[in-house]
């Protein structure tokens, strides 16, 4: 390689490379055949050239700088174990068995590669859990890093936790510094928008972040695991702005699972709405009517703003399932995906996945249920109490408890009769769950089972959400 060639490859790196001395190059155990370990060369130029007689960095110094730059960008990226999630490691057609979804996935990957090269505007990926959103977003970041471009990857719930932690007295990093770093990152990748706890503070911080990057037209990649229609309207208008963002739906949600159309598409349940619910009860006393109004208002408040758990406890026929179905009908009208299932049927469906002719695996089905946008479990306790059934229910509810996923549960059991003490403690946790005991006569006119709990001995929980 001639000196002139060396100059052509390193001319853009002269100023930075002066900080690297020949000793640094030699200490790496590599003696360059071009500069003989000196670290710079004098390009062969005409005497009239303005750079004649000026030393420039050798290509070996530039390569050393590149080796140091890549680890630095990887540390900045916050990618962690996702550094190996590249376009090469992607399943080329995605994981869906549907041909239309496979074609859509391939188109989205092609668009993602182009975006990684251009870094212009916003790139939004939405789809069901396991459809490949996070992998594609990570691949975009890794391709940028490989070219020397900084990219910051943040999972939305983790980002909010980090911001909250800055208020701790023993934290050296200030809230302003961290928030400024995130909102002005050269390229920001936000993973799992919509999975965060929906508090007023969280919504405000996310709106500030998205609005700033939208107005500044900063390159941003966003993955959304919920329906876009369920997002805050202020966010949705920015994410779906055709002049700023391209939106890719990787996989339509499967109708073979316990979605509303597959479970609630019965005339009786479809008619269970808030409008058709009678808070006066069936020959109910004034105290029982008050109790029904509290349950009705709690259900309506939850339907308007699904957050945490809502648990209806009471005897058979008191209106628990009606209120749960009313919540489902309300949320479906708002465009949200809802899983409503009787617990005994849920366990049967899980068992059916082990059959040789099952078209869906147990892991796939259980993962969809665990991460449902809104899960409604009807008649908890009216199922077999085998160790397997108890284990599956605990895994399911513990996952949703830890993730604070919106969940509605109905049960005819008293707190002391619940399948396990661990489950009872989660249902009774006031930071997550709102238990409502319904004390009302059977709407169907049947006699109440005296074995069921006495509302006076069961916790009434908090009153209706305000």
Helices and strands as residue ranges (DSSP letters): H 3-10, G 11-13, H 14-17, H 22-27, E 40-42, E 55-57, H 59-77, G 80-84, H 99-118, E 122-126, H 133-146, E 152-155, H 156-165, H 175-183, E 187-193, H 200-216, E 219-224, G 228-230, H 233-239, E 245-249, H 260-263, H 267-270, H 286-304, E 309-314, H 320-333, E 338-342, H 343-352, H 362-370, E 374-380, H 387-403, E 407-411, G 415-417, H 421-427, E 433-438
